[in-house]
Structure formats: structure tokens, C-alpha cells
Amino acid sequence: MKREDEIARVTLAGSVVNLLLVGLKAVAGIAGHSAAMVSDAVHSLSDFITDIVVLVFVRVSAKPQDESHDYGHGKYETVATLFIGLALAAAAIGIVVSGAGKLASWLQGEELPAPGKLALWAALISIVVKELLYQYTRIKGRKLNSSALEANAWHHRSDALSSIGAAIGIGGAIILGNRWTVLDPLASIVVGAMLVKVAWNLLGPSFGELTDRSLPARTEEEMLELIRSVEGVSDPHNLRTRQVGSRVAAEVHIRLDGGLTLKEAHERASEVERRFRERFGPDSYIIVHMEPKK
């Protein structure tokens, strides 16, 4: 099965689950008078929307190099990851604002409706289902080296975390009585704050890749060591690196014996390219510039 097909299959499974959870949480939140559960339903809706985004963008990112994209379309997957982070941030801020509004009303003496047991059961079901979905999607994301799939896995985990917060708030309000109904909006605020952090962790790497940030120093040093291991190659320098979707791209200058024939020099450079692709993937990009030793 092609990489993009497997990513689509995993994402489609998640989207079906998310759509079912949106309905369950919305009904439970409205019928159970729970602000935390309604907020959780909004979060699951954002999960469903990002599933659709991943399905579309990953298909585009799998397109090969063409006249308009010399390095392929890999960064469309990064755009999908960025969108997921932005959607999650927007959902998180909305949850915090909604919870803060209900908290302000409670502080002014307004009595908040007590959540029902239906909302609690919906939260508990969501925790189990979304944690299982997180584990499945994360494993597949790492196996397929898909940043969008791994980001989507964290979106599933964040939904499980939000359901935990909702369950604590709803359960506390039910057990402790009407005086503690404020625990429900408090839980939604805590959940929203947690989601803001998750969104930030997704957005940082995506912005870095889209602005051609260099690969980590440890990865660059590994590249230099690999190049030095090629017989007759010395002093690799002017190394430039970046990430293109799931692919690694690099440019480097190397020094060779000035007495080598053009064919021999080409063979040394080709060996550098071969080892690089063997280590960083057959679809990785590397440009080798040859210079004579001084």
C-alpha cells in the first residue's frame, strides 16, 4: 500500500470516530447541562475538520516533482500540520473564553445548572476511545514518517485530555452538589489551557519548516561524519540543510584530490549521495559541490 493511501486510511478511521463523538458529546452536553461537555464537543468537531484537511493535503504532498515544484510537494503536509495547530489553538481559546464567561457569571451570583450523569458517561467513553485512537495514529505516524499524522495523533490525545478534565469537573459537580457546579466551567478552562500548549508545540516546528529552518545540530553533525567516511573525501563544509515535508534536503561542499579525473571525482560525489540517501531515505535531496584540496 502506498504511503499516502495508508495515511488516508488511518485518518479516515479517525474522522469516523470523531464524527460519532461530536454527536454523542453534543447531545450529552446539551441534555446534561454541561458547559465542559459542550466545549469537548467543539474540540471533537475541530478534530473532524482537521482529519479532512489531512486527507486533502497529504494527497497533494505525495505528488512528485514537477515544473512548478522542483523539490516536490512535501511541504503541503507541513501546511496541513500548521492548520491542525491553528485549529486546535482556536478551539482552545474558544473553550477558555466560554468557561471564563460562565465562571464570571457564577462569581456574580448566578446559579449554574448541575451537569447530568449522561455528560459524565460521554466524557468517560471519549477518554477511552480517543486514547486508543491516539496510540494507533501515533504508531502509524512514526512508521510512515508523517508529521501531519503525528500532529493529528496529538489532536486525538488532546481530546482525551480535555475529556479527562471534563469528567473531573462534571463528576465533582455531581458528587459534591449544586454548590460546586462551578467545577464544570473551571474544568473547561483548565482543558483549554492545556490545549493551547499542545497547539504551540505543533505550530513551532511547522513554522520552522515553512521558513526553511536548518535541521538540528546533531543531525547536521551526523551528515558531516557520514560524508567524511567516504574514501578520498575531506573537509565537508558550507553544509545547508532543511526539511521538505517528510524528506531531508542538504547542500554541501567537499574537497577531493585535484589530480583525480572527472570520472573519479564524480564517483566520489556519487558515493556521498548514495550513503546519504541510504541513511536519510531514498527520496531525500542532496547537492554535492566538489573542490580541489588546497
Secondary structure, 3 states (H helix, E strand, C coil): CCHHHHHHHHHHHHHHHHHHHHHHHHHHHHHCCCHHHHHHHHHHHHHHHHHHHHHHHHHHHCCCCCCCCCCCCCHHHHHHHHHHHHHHHHHHHHHHHHHHHHHHHHHCCCCCCCCCHHHHHHHHHHHHHHHHHHHHHHHHHHHHCCHHHHHHHHHHHHHHHHHHHHHHHHHHHHHHCHHHCCHHHHHHHHHHHHHHHHHHHHHHHHHHHHCCCCCCHHHHHHHHHHHHCCCCCEEEEEEEEEEECCEEEEEEEEEECCCCCHHHHHHHHHHHHHHHHHHHCCCCEEEEEEEECC
